[in-house]
Amino acid sequence: MWKDRRLCDLLDIDHPIIQAPMAGASTPEMAIAVANAGGMGSLGCAMQTVDQVTHDMHQIRQRTNRAINLNFFVHTPPRINPERAVAAQDRLENWYETLNAGDIPAAVATHYPFNSAMCDAVVRLAPKVVSFHFGLPESSMITTLKTAGIVILSSATSVAEARYLEENGADAIIAQSYEAGGHSGWFLPRGAAEVAGTMALVPRIVDAVNVPVIAAGGIADGRGIAAALMLGAAGVQIGTAFMATPECMASQTHKNALLAASGDDTMMSKAFSGRHARTLVNKYATEMAPVDDWPDFPVMNALTGPIRKASAQADSPDAIALWSGQAVGLIRAASTTEVFEQLLAQVKALHP
């Protein structure tokens, strides 16, 4: 079925389809289902402790022996700017009152970049793949992971980022386009330039590096997979198509909003976490769109956490981070296994 087997062989999977890690949305059950279907099951570990990652990986290993990807953030630790923190808290005050979300918390980091303790734990857990967002950790940790036989992936939003990742140890590059849902993996300075779309980004990265390229962003069905392969990608990473599944930990309010979306109703917003991320348009994101001087990522996660939770509990999409890619209008309600099998059937129908 797959003429280009580079990614399948590298990752030890049957089909070159990676379920996007999606920290805060993916679950062991989702990763298990995709892995057992022959794809790359992923677990977003960016907001987890060593103990939580260990627990989830042991849970996964009880139900599959297939390849698994553990994903981590490698963002620069935030510097707390008191003036920005107070300004953010002031902007959020009305939302706290409207949603009866309690007191506004202190401006603190809620999760931390990949570090040596997590690296040691990951080596013990021995996943097939470790992937990163916002660049790569320091070289000594990359060496430790690769010495343990772990395959390294990371996201690039430009040719410069792709070359950097290849030169610093990535075994394959995730070409993450403007269409992708959730946080943009952008990590190198680029001035006022914007992230490119899939059609423009993937072939340029394919031409620029020697490692396999994985297309991510705007892909939610077999047509998107086939198009990505025609552009030279060795495989795809898909997230939004799995967001409405019962295995996803997103709130039902979030899932309902995704299923009702057309694809013409997403936007980039820094107002939830402090970094650009694609969400469905809602009242909070629209109101905060003009603001750019938020506290450093991920401090805003702590500040917006209570209103996001309160909004979900009220079954209101108004203040939830409704992470979504632009292909959301193509998704349907189904289990993770059903979504994966449908993707395979659609690709096969295009190339019988």
N, C-alpha and C positions, 0 to 999 in steps of 0.2 A: 504493500500500500504506500510506503514511503520510499521514494527514490533516493533521497538524501538521508542517510542514516547517521550522520555525524553526531547529532545531539542525542539520539537514542543510544548510540554506543558509548558516548561520554558519560551519560547519566544513568545508564543501565535501565532504560525504560523501553516499552514497546511502541509508544506513540509520542511524537515530539511536542507534547502539550503539557505545559506547566500550569498548575492551578496557582494563581498569584497568592502570595503569603497573607496579605491583608491583615496586619496587626489589629487586634480588637474585633475582627470579624471571623477569621478562620478558626477552625477547631480541630482537635484530633480526629473527630469523626469525618470531617470533610477531607482531610489529608489521607485518611485510611481508604475512603471510598475511591478517590482519584488514583491512589497508588495501586489498589487492587484491580482497577480497571485498565491499568497499563500505562498511566501517565505519571507525572511527577507531582506527588502530593506535597503540599507545603504548609508550614506552620509559622505564622507571624509571631516572633518572640520578642519584639522590640520593647514591649511594656511588661515583660515578665522577669521574675527573679530566677536565679539558678535553680532553686527548688521547684519552681513552677515549670520551667522548661524540662527538668529531669522527670517530673511527674508525668507531663504530657507525652514525652518521648517513650517512657515505659508503657504508657497506655496504648500508644500507637503500636509498639512492638508486640503487644499481646494479640494484635489482630492483623498484622501484615509483616512480611519480611521483605517487602519491596522497597525501592529507593525512596528516601524522604529528604526534603529540603527544609532546613531551619534558617529563618531569615532574621537579620538584625539591622538596626540603625547604627550608623557611624557618624552621626552629626557632631558638630563642635559643641562641647558643653556650654550652656547659656551663661551669659553674664547678666546678673540682675541689675537693671537700671531702675532705681526707685521712682523716678519721675514717670517713666513709661508704665511702670506697674500701677501706680496710682491712677494715671489717666485711663488705663484699661479697666481698672476696677470701677471708676466713675462711669464709664460708658456702659458697663454691664449692670449697674445698679438697678435700672428700671426692669431689666429682664429678670433679675432675681426676685424683685417684688411681684411682677406679673405672674411668674410661675411658682411663687411661694417656695423658692429653692433654698431658703435659709440664708446664712451669712456667707458673704463672699470670702473665699479662702485666701491665704497668703500666696504671694507670687513665688512659687518654687518649681523646680524641675520634678516631673512625675516619673520619668524614666531616663535611663542613662545609656550612653553609647556602649558598644561592645567593648569589653575589657578583658584583662588577663584571667580573672576568675571565671568569667563566662567561657572564655576560650578553652581553659582547662576542662571545664564541665562538658563542653561540646566534644572535645577529643575523647572523653570517656564514653559519651553517648554514641559516638561513631555514626553520624548520619552520612549518607552518600554525598550530600551537597550542603554547603553553607552559602547563603547568598546575603548580599549587603545592599543597603540603600543609603544614598548620600556619600558614595565613595567607597573607600577600603580602610580597614584598620591599619595600624602600624605594621611595618614589614615583618617584624619578628613573629607576630601572631599569624600572618599569612603563611610564613615558613612553617610554623608549628602545625597549622591545619593541613597544609599540603604534604608535610612529612608523614602525617597520620593517614594519608590517602584520601583526603576529603577534596571534592571538586569545589572550586570557588567561582561564584557568579556575582555580578554586580550590575547596577543599572546605569546607563549612560543616556543623556538627553542631547548629546552633541557628538560630533566626530572627535573633538578634542578630548572629551571625557572618555570616549571609547578607547582612544589610543593610550590615555593615561592608565586606564584599567588593565589593558593588555600588558603594558610595560611593567605594571606593578603586581602581576600575578593572577589576574582573572583568567580562568579557563574558557569562559564564554561570556558574551556581553548581552545584557538585556537592553535592547534599544527601546527606551520608554518615550513614547511620543506625547504630543500635546493632548491627544484625545483621551489619555489614560485617566482613570478615576483615582481618587486618593492623592497622596502626596507625590509631587514631582521629585524625581531623584536628583535634580539639578545640584551640582556641587562645585563646579569651577566657575570663576568670575566670567561674565559675558556682557557686562554693561546693560544696555537697554534692549538687547536682542531677546526674542521669545523662543520658546521651545518649538521645534519643527513637528509637523504631522507625520504620521506613519509612512505615507507614500514618498515623502521627501527624505525622511531620516533613515529608514532601514537600508535602502540601497547605498547611501553614502557611507554608512558605517560598515556595511558588508565590504565595500571597496577599500576601506581604510585599515581594516584589521585582518589578521590571519586566523583568529579563533572563530568558532561558530557564533552566529548572531541570532538572538531570540527577539522576535517582534512583540511589542506590548503596547496596547492602546488602540481602542476602536475595533477590537476583534471580539465578536460574540457569537459567530456562527461559522459554518464550514466555508462559506464564501470568503470570509476574512482570513481564515487559515490558509486557504488556497492562494489568495492574493499575496499574503506575507511570504509564502514559499516562492512564488514567482518573482518577488522582489529580491530574493537571494537569502532570506532568513532560513536557518536550519530548523526552526521551530517557533512556537508562539507561547506567550504567557497570557492567560485569560483570568480576569478577576470578576468583573461585574456580572457575568453570566452565572456565577456561583453565589451571588449575594442574596438571591431570593429563595435559596434552598433551605430546607429545615435544618440542615447541618450548620448553617451560618449563625453566628451568635448575635448578629444585628437585631435590633428590636423589630417587632412586627410592624410598627409604624414606618420604620425605614424601608422594610421589604414592600409594604403596600405602596409607598411612594415610588419605589423603583418600578414596580409592575404597572403603575399608572403613568409613568413618564414616557415622553415621546422621543427623547434624545436631543430635542431642541431646547431643553430646559436645564442645562448644566452651566456652571460657572466656576472660575478659579477664585478661591478665597483664602486669605491669610487669617481670617477672624476667629477660626476655631482653635488653631494650634500655633500660629505665628509663622507658618511656612505655607507657601502656595500649595493648595490641594483642590482637586476637582470634586464638587458637590452638586447635588440638585439645587436649583434656586429655591430659597425659602426666605421668610421674613427677616431672620437674623442676618443671614449672609448678605441680603440686599441692603439692609440698613447699614451694615458695617463696611460695605464695599469701598466707600471713599477713604477709609482709614488705612494708613500704611505703617504707622509707627507703633506697632505692637511689640510687646516684650519678646525676647529671643525665644525661638523654638527650643524645647517644648513647654515653656512656662504657661502659655495660653491654654494648654490642655488642663492644667490644674484650675485655672480661673473659669473656664467654660464648662468643666466637668459637671458641676451640680445643675446648671441650667439645661445641659444636654440630657441629663438623666431625668430631670423633672419634666421636660418636654415629652420624652418617650413615655413616661408614666402617665401623662395626661392624654396620650394618644394623639399628640399634636406634632406635626413635622416642623413647626415654626423655628425651633432652636436646636434641632438635631443636626449633627454633621452627617449629611446624607450623601456620603461618598459614593460616587458613580462616574463611570466613564461615558463617553458620548455615544457608545453603541447600546445604551440602556434600552432603547426602544425595541431592540430585537429579543430581549430576554422574556422567558416565561416561567411560571411557577412549576418547579419539578425538583426531584431529589438530585443530589450531587451526581450519583451514578447515572441517572436518567439524562442530566445535562451533558455529561461526558459522552455517553453512548450516542446521543443525538448529534453531537459535534462530529464524531467519527462517521456516522451514517451520512451526514451532509457532505463531508469531504469525499467519501466513497462514491456518492451519487454524482459528484462532479467529475470524478476520475474513475469510472467503473473498470 
